[in-house]
Amino acid sequence: MDNQQRDDIIGSMLNEGIGLSEIQKHLESEHSYKITYMDLRLLSADLEVNWKKVDGTDQVDETDLDAEQDVEEEAEVTLETGTRIEISKIVRPGAMLSGDVTFNSGIEAEWYVDQMGRLGLNPKVEGEQPSEEDLEEFQIKLQEEVQKQQMF
């Protein structure tokens, strides 16, 4: 199943008033497609869906509104936290550790720690450079994340 087919199925079921957990079960049982509830929720938020029930009452499903509000609040919290770091499970060639970073300023980059323990940064948009404050926050958060995951 490609992404378009998946989106069509999800959109159709949502327009019929079927809940996300039922859609999740349907995708797995009928199409052998596994998706987490949160991924399904985020995906459904991107689809153009009539969130009204099919029974003609024109009432919006309150559970969907609550879930949408939770996702929006979570997104707001994520935006306020500043620099976001992701450590890749698959390490880039020549590196001991690698991943992606989105700085507080919005600049995105790939980062790595080489075999000598040197930190390297490759901005995704050529010419963009994070500020000194962004770099300091990144280094602190990277240290915290590595210690939390007990990688070294």
C-alpha positions, 0 to 999 in steps of 0.5 A: 500500500502506498501513501496515497492509498493509505491516505484515501482509506483513512480520509474515507473512514474519517468522513464516515465517522469512524474513530481513529482506533477503529481505523488503526485496527482496520489498517492492520487487519485488512491491509497489514499496515501498522501505524501508531495512534499518534502517527495516525492522529497527526496524519489525519490532521493533515488530511482534509476531513469533514469531522462531522458525524455521518448520522446527519446530526452535524455534531463534531466528535468530541474525542477527535476534538480533544485529540486534536487539541492535545496534538496542538498543545504538544506541538506548542510545547515542542516549539517552546523547548528550543533546540531539538536533537535526534540521535540516529539509530544507524550511525553515519559512515566514519562517525561514532554517533550521529543525528539531526538537530533543529536549532531554536532559530529554526536552522536544521543540520546533521551532526556527528561525532567522529572517531576522534571525538570531534563534533561536526555539523552540516547545515541542511541549507548551504550557507546557514549557520547557527548562532553561538547561543544555538551551538551552546544549547545544542552541545548541552542538550546533546550531552544530556541526551547521550548521558540519558541514553547511557551511550558513553 
